Amino acid sequence: MSAFIVQESIHADSVSRHETRAEAIAAIEELIHEGLAQPGEFNIREIDDRGEIVGVFGVPEAAAPAKTGVA
């Protein structure tokens, strides 16, 4: 079974482990929404049941908070 690890984008330090990619994205979105992280600060590493890296994914831009203000 695959696992999805939320990790820091720069250092790849693991932050949390999730069963689905959607759960991992939701965790990052929550950090951004609460102001604890900036868009692009975290990404997701997918690993297989042997612990091998399958891929690394960014979080869709939709996770970023809406920009407000007058241009």
PyMOL Python script that loads the backbone (N, CA, C, O; Angstrom):
from pymol import cmd

cmd.read_pdbstr("""\
ATOM      1  N   MET A   1       0.830  -1.169   0.000  1.00  0.00           N
ATOM      2  CA  MET A   1       0.000   0.000   0.000  1.00  0.00           C
ATOM      3  C   MET A   1       0.878   1.236   0.000  1.00  0.00           C
ATOM      4  O   MET A   1       1.850   1.306   0.752  1.00  0.00           O
ATOM      5  N   SER A   2       0.550   2.208  -0.828  1.00  0.00           N
ATOM      6  CA  SER A   2       1.288   3.463  -0.889  1.00  0.00           C
ATOM      7  C   SER A   2       0.982   4.326   0.320  1.00  0.00           C
ATOM      8  O   SER A   2      -0.048   4.168   0.975  1.00  0.00           O
ATOM      9  N   ALA A   3       1.896   5.240   0.602  1.00  0.00           N
ATOM     10  CA  ALA A   3       1.692   6.251   1.631  1.00  0.00           C
ATOM     11  C   ALA A   3       2.104   7.585   1.040  1.00  0.00           C
ATOM     12  O   ALA A   3       2.893   7.639   0.096  1.00  0.00           O
ATOM     13  N   PHE A   4       1.574   8.647   1.591  1.00  0.00           N
ATOM     14  CA  PHE A   4       1.850   9.990   1.099  1.00  0.00           C
ATOM     15  C   PHE A   4       2.405  10.813   2.251  1.00  0.00           C
ATOM     16  O   PHE A   4       1.731  11.012   3.262  1.00  0.00           O
ATOM     17  N   ILE A   5       3.634  11.291   2.095  1.00  0.00           N
ATOM     18  CA  ILE A   5       4.349  11.997   3.146  1.00  0.00           C
ATOM     19  C   ILE A   5       4.368  13.484   2.808  1.00  0.00           C
ATOM     20  O   ILE A   5       4.822  13.871   1.731  1.00  0.00           O
ATOM     21  N   VAL A   6       3.873  14.320   3.728  1.00  0.00           N
ATOM     22  CA  VAL A   6       4.016  15.767   3.574  1.00  0.00           C
ATOM     23  C   VAL A   6       5.431  16.091   4.041  1.00  0.00           C
ATOM     24  O   VAL A   6       5.849  15.690   5.127  1.00  0.00           O
ATOM     25  N   GLN A   7       6.159  16.822   3.201  1.00  0.00           N
ATOM     26  CA  GLN A   7       7.546  17.146   3.523  1.00  0.00           C
ATOM     27  C   GLN A   7       7.850  18.585   3.154  1.00  0.00           C
ATOM     28  O   GLN A   7       7.176  19.178   2.312  1.00  0.00           O
ATOM     29  N   GLU A   8       8.875  19.144   3.793  1.00  0.00           N
ATOM     30  CA  GLU A   8       9.334  20.473   3.434  1.00  0.00           C
ATOM     31  C   GLU A   8       9.915  20.427   2.033  1.00  0.00           C
ATOM     32  O   GLU A   8      10.645  19.496   1.692  1.00  0.00           O
ATOM     33  N   SER A   9       9.601  21.417   1.225  1.00  0.00           N
ATOM     34  CA  SER A   9      10.065  21.434  -0.159  1.00  0.00           C
ATOM     35  C   SER A   9      11.575  21.537  -0.271  1.00  0.00           C
ATOM     36  O   SER A   9      12.174  20.906  -1.143  1.00  0.00           O
ATOM     37  N   ILE A  10      12.196  22.315   0.591  1.00  0.00           N
ATOM     38  CA  ILE A  10      13.635  22.555   0.473  1.00  0.00           C
ATOM     39  C   ILE A  10      14.463  21.422   1.061  1.00  0.00           C
ATOM     40  O   ILE A  10      15.368  20.921   0.395  1.00  0.00           O
ATOM     41  N   HIS A  11      14.176  21.005   2.291  1.00  0.00           N
ATOM     42  CA  HIS A  11      15.009  20.020   2.973  1.00  0.00           C
ATOM     43  C   HIS A  11      14.470  18.596   2.915  1.00  0.00           C
ATOM     44  O   HIS A  11      15.172  17.655   3.284  1.00  0.00           O
ATOM     45  N   ALA A  12      13.232  18.430   2.454  1.00  0.00           N
ATOM     46  CA  ALA A  12      12.564  17.132   2.378  1.00  0.00           C
ATOM     47  C   ALA A  12      12.398  16.482   3.751  1.00  0.00           C
ATOM     48  O   ALA A  12      12.310  15.259   3.861  1.00  0.00           O
ATOM     49  N   ASP A  13      12.356  17.313   4.796  1.00  0.00           N
ATOM     50  CA  ASP A  13      12.080  16.793   6.137  1.00  0.00           C
ATOM     51  C   ASP A  13      10.620  16.369   6.205  1.00  0.00           C
ATOM     52  O   ASP A  13       9.735  17.140   5.835  1.00  0.00           O
ATOM     53  N   SER A  14      10.360  15.153   6.673  1.00  0.00           N
ATOM     54  CA  SER A  14       8.994  14.646   6.780  1.00  0.00           C
ATOM     55  C   SER A  14       8.249  15.387   7.874  1.00  0.00           C
ATOM     56  O   SER A  14       8.788  15.661   8.946  1.00  0.00           O
ATOM     57  N   VAL A  15       6.982  15.708   7.576  1.00  0.00           N
ATOM     58  CA  VAL A  15       6.143  16.414   8.529  1.00  0.00           C
ATOM     59  C   VAL A  15       5.011  15.517   9.001  1.00  0.00           C
ATOM     60  O   VAL A  15       4.745  15.434  10.200  1.00  0.00           O
ATOM     61  N   SER A  16       4.337  14.839   8.064  1.00  0.00           N
ATOM     62  CA  SER A  16       3.231  13.948   8.437  1.00  0.00           C
ATOM     63  C   SER A  16       3.037  12.884   7.362  1.00  0.00           C
ATOM     64  O   SER A  16       3.484  13.041   6.226  1.00  0.00           O
ATOM     65  N   ARG A  17       2.362  11.795   7.741  1.00  0.00           N
ATOM     66  CA  ARG A  17       2.132  10.661   6.840  1.00  0.00           C
ATOM     67  C   ARG A  17       0.628  10.479   6.666  1.00  0.00           C
ATOM     68  O   ARG A  17      -0.132  10.587   7.628  1.00  0.00           O
ATOM     69  N   HIS A  18       0.198  10.200   5.417  1.00  0.00           N
ATOM     70  CA  HIS A  18      -1.226  10.070   5.101  1.00  0.00           C
ATOM     71  C   HIS A  18      -1.454   8.874   4.189  1.00  0.00           C
ATOM     72  O   HIS A  18      -0.562   8.465   3.445  1.00  0.00           O
ATOM     73  N   GLU A  19      -2.661   8.318   4.255  1.00  0.00           N
ATOM     74  CA  GLU A  19      -3.011   7.159   3.432  1.00  0.00           C
ATOM     75  C   GLU A  19      -3.343   7.533   1.993  1.00  0.00           C
ATOM     76  O   GLU A  19      -3.170   6.718   1.087  1.00  0.00           O
ATOM     77  N   THR A  20      -3.823   8.766   1.773  1.00  0.00           N
ATOM     78  CA  THR A  20      -4.171   9.174   0.410  1.00  0.00           C
ATOM     79  C   THR A  20      -3.525  10.514   0.080  1.00  0.00           C
ATOM     80  O   THR A  20      -3.178  11.293   0.967  1.00  0.00           O
ATOM     81  N   ARG A  21      -3.372  10.761  -1.211  1.00  0.00           N
ATOM     82  CA  ARG A  21      -2.831  12.039  -1.670  1.00  0.00           C
ATOM     83  C   ARG A  21      -3.768  13.174  -1.270  1.00  0.00           C
ATOM     84  O   ARG A  21      -3.310  14.254  -0.896  1.00  0.00           O
ATOM     85  N   ALA A  22      -5.088  12.933  -1.348  1.00  0.00           N
ATOM     86  CA  ALA A  22      -6.074  13.954  -0.988  1.00  0.00           C
ATOM     87  C   ALA A  22      -5.928  14.369   0.475  1.00  0.00           C
ATOM     88  O   ALA A  22      -6.048  15.552   0.793  1.00  0.00           O
ATOM     89  N   GLU A  23      -5.673  13.416   1.367  1.00  0.00           N
ATOM     90  CA  GLU A  23      -5.469  13.729   2.789  1.00  0.00           C
ATOM     91  C   GLU A  23      -4.215  14.581   2.971  1.00  0.00           C
ATOM     92  O   GLU A  23      -4.205  15.519   3.768  1.00  0.00           O
ATOM     93  N   ALA A  24      -3.169  14.255   2.236  1.00  0.00           N
ATOM     94  CA  ALA A  24      -1.921  15.009   2.334  1.00  0.00           C
ATOM     95  C   ALA A  24      -2.119  16.438   1.834  1.00  0.00           C
ATOM     96  O   ALA A  24      -1.628  17.384   2.449  1.00  0.00           O
ATOM     97  N   ILE A  25      -2.834  16.598   0.724  1.00  0.00           N
ATOM     98  CA  ILE A  25      -3.123  17.938   0.203  1.00  0.00           C
ATOM     99  C   ILE A  25      -3.956  18.720   1.209  1.00  0.00           C
ATOM    100  O   ILE A  25      -3.696  19.900   1.447  1.00  0.00           O
ATOM    101  N   ALA A  26      -4.957  18.070   1.802  1.00  0.00           N
ATOM    102  CA  ALA A  26      -5.801  18.742   2.796  1.00  0.00           C
ATOM    103  C   ALA A  26      -4.975  19.221   3.988  1.00  0.00           C
ATOM    104  O   ALA A  26      -5.229  20.303   4.518  1.00  0.00           O
ATOM    105  N   ALA A  27      -3.994  18.433   4.414  1.00  0.00           N
ATOM    106  CA  ALA A  27      -3.140  18.822   5.536  1.00  0.00           C
ATOM    107  C   ALA A  27      -2.340  20.074   5.192  1.00  0.00           C
ATOM    108  O   ALA A  27      -2.215  20.979   6.017  1.00  0.00           O
ATOM    109  N   ILE A  28      -1.802  20.128   3.985  1.00  0.00           N
ATOM    110  CA  ILE A  28      -1.036  21.303   3.555  1.00  0.00           C
ATOM    111  C   ILE A  28      -1.956  22.508   3.412  1.00  0.00           C
ATOM    112  O   ILE A  28      -1.604  23.610   3.832  1.00  0.00           O
ATOM    113  N   GLU A  29      -3.134  22.305   2.820  1.00  0.00           N
ATOM    114  CA  GLU A  29      -4.096  23.400   2.669  1.00  0.00           C
ATOM    115  C   GLU A  29      -4.470  23.989   4.027  1.00  0.00           C
ATOM    116  O   GLU A  29      -4.616  25.204   4.163  1.00  0.00           O
ATOM    117  N   GLU A  30      -4.624  23.130   5.024  1.00  0.00           N
ATOM    118  CA  GLU A  30      -4.968  23.604   6.366  1.00  0.00           C
ATOM    119  C   GLU A  30      -3.840  24.460   6.942  1.00  0.00           C
ATOM    120  O   GLU A  30      -4.098  25.505   7.540  1.00  0.00           O
ATOM    121  N   LEU A  31      -2.594  24.022   6.764  1.00  0.00           N
ATOM    122  CA  LEU A  31      -1.456  24.814   7.242  1.00  0.00           C
ATOM    123  C   LEU A  31      -1.429  26.186   6.571  1.00  0.00           C
ATOM    124  O   LEU A  31      -1.167  27.192   7.229  1.00  0.00           O
ATOM    125  N   ILE A  32      -1.699  26.229   5.271  1.00  0.00           N
ATOM    126  CA  ILE A  32      -1.711  27.493   4.532  1.00  0.00           C
ATOM    127  C   ILE A  32      -2.863  28.365   5.021  1.00  0.00           C
ATOM    128  O   ILE A  32      -2.683  29.553   5.285  1.00  0.00           O
ATOM    129  N   HIS A  33      -4.042  27.769   5.139  1.00  0.00           N
ATOM    130  CA  HIS A  33      -5.234  28.512   5.574  1.00  0.00           C
ATOM    131  C   HIS A  33      -5.035  29.117   6.964  1.00  0.00           C
ATOM    132  O   HIS A  33      -5.477  30.238   7.214  1.00  0.00           O
ATOM    133  N   GLU A  34      -4.376  28.392   7.870  1.00  0.00           N
ATOM    134  CA  GLU A  34      -4.148  28.870   9.230  1.00  0.00           C
ATOM    135  C   GLU A  34      -2.970  29.843   9.322  1.00  0.00           C
ATOM    136  O   GLU A  34      -2.675  30.365  10.397  1.00  0.00           O
ATOM    137  N   GLY A  35      -2.301  30.084   8.193  1.00  0.00           N
ATOM    138  CA  GLY A  35      -1.181  31.011   8.184  1.00  0.00           C
ATOM    139  C   GLY A  35       0.113  30.422   8.728  1.00  0.00           C
ATOM    140  O   GLY A  35       1.057  31.155   9.021  1.00  0.00           O
ATOM    141  N   LEU A  36       0.158  29.096   8.864  1.00  0.00           N
ATOM    142  CA  LEU A  36       1.352  28.433   9.391  1.00  0.00           C
ATOM    143  C   LEU A  36       2.347  28.047   8.307  1.00  0.00           C
ATOM    144  O   LEU A  36       3.465  27.627   8.607  1.00  0.00           O
ATOM    145  N   ALA A  37       1.944  28.187   7.046  1.00  0.00           N
ATOM    146  CA  ALA A  37       2.812  27.839   5.920  1.00  0.00           C
ATOM    147  C   ALA A  37       2.457  28.722   4.731  1.00  0.00           C
ATOM    148  O   ALA A  37       1.357  29.268   4.644  1.00  0.00           O
ATOM    149  N   GLN A  38       3.396  28.845   3.838  1.00  0.00           N
ATOM    150  CA  GLN A  38       3.196  29.585   2.594  1.00  0.00           C
ATOM    151  C   GLN A  38       3.055  28.591   1.446  1.00  0.00           C
ATOM    152  O   GLN A  38       3.617  27.498   1.507  1.00  0.00           O
ATOM    153  N   PRO A  39       2.311  28.955   0.398  1.00  0.00           N
ATOM    154  CA  PRO A  39       2.227  28.075  -0.776  1.00  0.00           C
ATOM    155  C   PRO A  39       3.643  27.749  -1.284  1.00  0.00           C
ATOM    156  O   PRO A  39       4.498  28.631  -1.373  1.00  0.00           O
ATOM    157  N   GLY A  40       3.868  26.497  -1.608  1.00  0.00           N
ATOM    158  CA  GLY A  40       5.166  26.052  -2.103  1.00  0.00           C
ATOM    159  C   GLY A  40       6.133  25.626  -1.016  1.00  0.00           C
ATOM    160  O   GLY A  40       7.203  25.099  -1.318  1.00  0.00           O
ATOM    161  N   GLU A  41       5.780  25.843   0.237  1.00  0.00           N
ATOM    162  CA  GLU A  41       6.673  25.485   1.342  1.00  0.00           C
ATOM    163  C   GLU A  41       6.732  23.973   1.574  1.00  0.00           C
ATOM    164  O   GLU A  41       7.737  23.454   2.060  1.00  0.00           O
ATOM    165  N   PHE A  42       5.650  23.269   1.222  1.00  0.00           N
ATOM    166  CA  PHE A  42       5.578  21.824   1.402  1.00  0.00           C
ATOM    167  C   PHE A  42       5.215  21.134   0.097  1.00  0.00           C
ATOM    168  O   PHE A  42       4.570  21.730  -0.766  1.00  0.00           O
ATOM    169  N   ASN A  43       5.624  19.886  -0.050  1.00  0.00           N
ATOM    170  CA  ASN A  43       5.175  19.054  -1.153  1.00  0.00           C
ATOM    171  C   ASN A  43       4.878  17.659  -0.614  1.00  0.00           C
ATOM    172  O   ASN A  43       4.964  17.416   0.590  1.00  0.00           O
ATOM    173  N   ILE A  44       4.531  16.758  -1.508  1.00  0.00           N
ATOM    174  CA  ILE A  44       4.101  15.415  -1.102  1.00  0.00           C
ATOM    175  C   ILE A  44       4.993  14.375  -1.759  1.00  0.00           C
ATOM    176  O   ILE A  44       5.190  14.390  -2.974  1.00  0.00           O
ATOM    177  N   ARG A  45       5.527  13.475  -0.949  1.00  0.00           N
ATOM    178  CA  ARG A  45       6.337  12.362  -1.455  1.00  0.00           C
ATOM    179  C   ARG A  45       5.502  11.097  -1.348  1.00  0.00           C
ATOM    180  O   ARG A  45       5.050  10.739  -0.261  1.00  0.00           O
ATOM    181  N   GLU A  46       5.295  10.420  -2.468  1.00  0.00           N
ATOM    182  CA  GLU A  46       4.574   9.139  -2.448  1.00  0.00           C
ATOM    183  C   GLU A  46       5.587   8.014  -2.348  1.00  0.00           C
ATOM    184  O   GLU A  46       6.561   7.964  -3.099  1.00  0.00           O
ATOM    185  N   ILE A  47       5.339   7.101  -1.397  1.00  0.00           N
ATOM    186  CA  ILE A  47       6.206   5.938  -1.261  1.00  0.00           C
ATOM    187  C   ILE A  47       5.371   4.672  -1.390  1.00  0.00           C
ATOM    188  O   ILE A  47       4.187   4.654  -1.052  1.00  0.00           O
ATOM    189  N   ASP A  48       6.009   3.610  -1.885  1.00  0.00           N
ATOM    190  CA  ASP A  48       5.294   2.338  -2.018  1.00  0.00           C
ATOM    191  C   ASP A  48       5.462   1.524  -0.740  1.00  0.00           C
ATOM    192  O   ASP A  48       6.068   1.990   0.225  1.00  0.00           O
ATOM    193  N   ASP A  49       4.929   0.320  -0.739  1.00  0.00           N
ATOM    194  CA  ASP A  49       4.957  -0.510   0.467  1.00  0.00           C
ATOM    195  C   ASP A  49       6.357  -0.966   0.868  1.00  0.00           C
ATOM    196  O   ASP A  49       6.543  -1.467   1.977  1.00  0.00           O
ATOM    197  N   ARG A  50       7.342  -0.803  -0.008  1.00  0.00           N
ATOM    198  CA  ARG A  50       8.737  -1.118   0.333  1.00  0.00           C
ATOM    199  C   ARG A  50       9.495   0.110   0.825  1.00  0.00           C
ATOM    200  O   ARG A  50      10.663   0.016   1.204  1.00  0.00           O
ATOM    201  N   GLY A  51       8.820   1.271   0.817  1.00  0.00           N
ATOM    202  CA  GLY A  51       9.475   2.508   1.225  1.00  0.00           C
ATOM    203  C   GLY A  51      10.197   3.218   0.100  1.00  0.00           C
ATOM    204  O   GLY A  51      10.891   4.209   0.326  1.00  0.00           O
ATOM    205  N   GLU A  52      10.033   2.708  -1.119  1.00  0.00           N
ATOM    206  CA  GLU A  52      10.663   3.332  -2.292  1.00  0.00           C
ATOM    207  C   GLU A  52       9.857   4.552  -2.734  1.00  0.00           C
ATOM    208  O   GLU A  52       8.627   4.525  -2.712  1.00  0.00           O
ATOM    209  N   ILE A  53      10.539   5.611  -3.129  1.00  0.00           N
ATOM    210  CA  ILE A  53       9.862   6.811  -3.602  1.00  0.00           C
ATOM    211  C   ILE A  53       9.270   6.552  -4.986  1.00  0.00           C
ATOM    212  O   ILE A  53       9.963   6.126  -5.909  1.00  0.00           O
ATOM    213  N   VAL A  54       7.969   6.820  -5.103  1.00  0.00           N
ATOM    214  CA  VAL A  54       7.260   6.663  -6.371  1.00  0.00           C
ATOM    215  C   VAL A  54       7.241   7.999  -7.114  1.00  0.00           C
ATOM    216  O   VAL A  54       7.373   8.038  -8.337  1.00  0.00           O
ATOM    217  N   GLY A  55       7.078   9.079  -6.375  1.00  0.00           N
ATOM    218  CA  GLY A  55       7.042  10.403  -6.981  1.00  0.00           C
ATOM    219  C   GLY A  55       6.959  11.487  -5.925  1.00  0.00           C
ATOM    220  O   GLY A  55       6.668  11.226  -4.758  1.00  0.00           O
ATOM    221  N   VAL A  56       7.220  12.711  -6.361  1.00  0.00           N
ATOM    222  CA  VAL A  56       7.104  13.878  -5.498  1.00  0.00           C
ATOM    223  C   VAL A  56       6.202  14.858  -6.225  1.00  0.00           C
ATOM    224  O   VAL A  56       6.396  15.144  -7.406  1.00  0.00           O
ATOM    225  N   PHE A  57       5.205  15.372  -5.499  1.00  0.00           N
ATOM    226  CA  PHE A  57       4.191  16.222  -6.102  1.00  0.00           C
ATOM    227  C   PHE A  57       4.079  17.536  -5.348  1.00  0.00           C
ATOM    228  O   PHE A  57       4.206  17.579  -4.124  1.00  0.00           O
ATOM    229  N   GLY A  58       3.844  18.591  -6.084  1.00  0.00           N
ATOM    230  CA  GLY A  58       3.520  19.867  -5.468  1.00  0.00           C
ATOM    231  C   GLY A  58       2.036  19.899  -5.154  1.00  0.00           C
ATOM    232  O   GLY A  58       1.286  19.004  -5.543  1.00  0.00           O
ATOM    233  N   VAL A  59       1.626  20.927  -4.454  1.00  0.00           N
ATOM    234  CA  VAL A  59       0.217  21.119  -4.132  1.00  0.00           C
ATOM    235  C   VAL A  59      -0.371  22.043  -5.188  1.00  0.00           C
ATOM    236  O   VAL A  59       0.242  23.053  -5.533  1.00  0.00           O
ATOM    237  N   PRO A  60      -1.549  21.714  -5.704  1.00  0.00           N
ATOM    238  CA  PRO A  60      -2.167  22.572  -6.719  1.00  0.00           C
ATOM    239  C   PRO A  60      -2.292  24.014  -6.239  1.00  0.00           C
ATOM    240  O   PRO A  60      -2.505  24.256  -5.051  1.00  0.00           O
ATOM    241  N   GLU A  61      -2.163  24.959  -7.142  1.00  0.00           N
ATOM    242  CA  GLU A  61      -2.250  26.376  -6.794  1.00  0.00           C
ATOM    243  C   GLU A  61      -3.573  26.735  -6.134  1.00  0.00           C
ATOM    244  O   GLU A  61      -3.648  27.742  -5.429  1.00  0.00           O
ATOM    245  N   ALA A  62      -4.601  25.953  -6.339  1.00  0.00           N
ATOM    246  CA  ALA A  62      -5.903  26.226  -5.723  1.00  0.00           C
ATOM    247  C   ALA A  62      -5.802  26.199  -4.204  1.00  0.00           C
ATOM    248  O   ALA A  62      -6.679  26.726  -3.521  1.00  0.00           O
ATOM    249  N   ALA A  63      -4.758  25.600  -3.670  1.00  0.00           N
ATOM    250  CA  ALA A  63      -4.587  25.525  -2.221  1.00  0.00           C
ATOM    251  C   ALA A  63      -4.145  26.865  -1.645  1.00  0.00           C
ATOM    252  O   ALA A  63      -4.265  27.105  -0.444  1.00  0.00           O
ATOM    253  N   ALA A  64      -3.633  27.733  -2.512  1.00  0.00           N
ATOM    254  CA  ALA A  64      -3.167  29.027  -2.040  1.00  0.00           C
ATOM    255  C   ALA A  64      -4.358  29.912  -1.671  1.00  0.00           C
ATOM    256  O   ALA A  64      -5.396  29.862  -2.331  1.00  0.00           O
ATOM    257  N   PRO A  65      -4.212  30.718  -0.624  1.00  0.00           N
ATOM    258  CA  PRO A  65      -5.304  31.604  -0.257  1.00  0.00           C
ATOM    259  C   PRO A  65      -5.555  32.642  -1.346  1.00  0.00           C
ATOM    260  O   PRO A  65      -4.634  33.055  -2.051  1.00  0.00           O
ATOM    261  N   ALA A  66      -6.790  33.050  -1.471  1.00  0.00           N
ATOM    262  CA  ALA A  66      -7.149  34.048  -2.495  1.00  0.00           C
ATOM    263  C   ALA A  66      -6.444  35.353  -2.194  1.00  0.00           C
ATOM    264  O   ALA A  66      -6.371  35.775  -1.040  1.00  0.00           O
ATOM    265  N   LYS A  67      -5.926  35.992  -3.232  1.00  0.00           N
ATOM    266  CA  LYS A  67      -5.270  37.273  -3.061  1.00  0.00           C
ATOM    267  C   LYS A  67      -6.335  38.351  -3.062  1.00  0.00           C
ATOM    268  O   LYS A  67      -7.217  38.372  -3.920  1.00  0.00           O
ATOM    269  N   THR A  68      -6.243  39.231  -2.107  1.00  0.00           N
ATOM    270  CA  THR A  68      -7.205  40.318  -2.025  1.00  0.00           C
ATOM    271  C   THR A  68      -6.457  41.637  -2.021  1.00  0.00           C
ATOM    272  O   THR A  68      -5.247  41.680  -1.802  1.00  0.00           O
ATOM    273  N   GLY A  69      -7.169  42.680  -2.259  1.00  0.00           N
ATOM    274  CA  GLY A  69      -6.549  44.001  -2.251  1.00  0.00           C
ATOM    275  C   GLY A  69      -6.807  44.696  -3.556  1.00  0.00           C
ATOM    276  O   GLY A  69      -7.332  44.111  -4.503  1.00  0.00           O
ATOM    277  N   VAL A  70      -6.436  45.931  -3.592  1.00  0.00           N
ATOM    278  CA  VAL A  70      -6.637  46.759  -4.782  1.00  0.00           C
ATOM    279  C   VAL A  70      -5.334  46.843  -5.530  1.00  0.00           C
ATOM    280  O   VAL A  70      -4.283  47.102  -4.945  1.00  0.00           O
ATOM    281  N   ALA A  71      -5.405  46.622  -6.826  1.00  0.00           N
ATOM    282  CA  ALA A  71      -4.200  46.655  -7.654  1.00  0.00           C
ATOM    283  C   ALA A  71      -3.845  48.064  -8.038  1.00  0.00           C
ATOM    284  O   ALA A  71      -2.856  48.283  -8.737  1.00  0.00           O
TER     285      ALA A  71
END
""", "prot")
cmd.dss("prot")
cmd.show_as("cartoon", "prot")
cmd.util.cbc("prot")
cmd.orient("prot")
